[in-house]
Amino acid sequence: MGSPLRRQGGAGNSTPLRYRAPSAELTHRQFSLEVEGAACRRSGSAAPNGAPSLRIGLGLWWLESWRHKDKKTWFTGGGITWAAGIAAEHRWPAVRKSFDRFVKPHPRLMAYLVAYAELALGLGLIVGLLTPIALAAGAVLNLIYLALMIHDWAEQGQNLMMTLISVTALFAMSWQTWSLDGAWGLFL
């Protein structure tokens, strides 16, 4: 126990206060709050469990984008041919010109670049490797997809959601827990 402390009361009265050790019986909620509070102080993160969950979920979403592609058709030019048709009819001239200048001359390279960028983003976000770079690159790729598919409401929703999750996970520093970056002390 600690030494007695004195508290001054009214009219000169003083009552002794004694140090009381915390109760050994913590409820599960109290323990969870203590552990999470310590994790927040250690990592600097405001939400030790929420932000990494977003990051991992986004990584799974990118991995699914890669998995569901018909690789044979995609790598033989089918994906870029499809995108070229959309770009040719796009309402914004800048999108048409950019596609014609950067993508159309290199269809095979761009097909591999897009597919393996999605795979790298998915794996990197799931394991938390180079996470801030993956989150920023994913947001940029989604904004490119959004600009290309501006006329398709379903694609807009998906790309906007993925961009929002990328930005949220980036500002929440989601790489600080449940990640290789956190384990290796990268991007602190």
Secondary structure, 3 states (H helix, E strand, C coil): CCCCEEEECHHHCEEEECCCCCCCCCCHHHHHHHHHHHHHHHHCCCCCCHHHHHHHHHHHHHHHHHHCCCHHHHHCCHHHHHHHHHHHCCCCHHHHHHHHHHHCCCHHHHHHHHHHHHHHHHHHHHHCCCHHHHHHHHHHHHHHHHHHCCCCHHHHHHHHHHHHHHHHHHHCCHHHCCCHHHHHCCCC
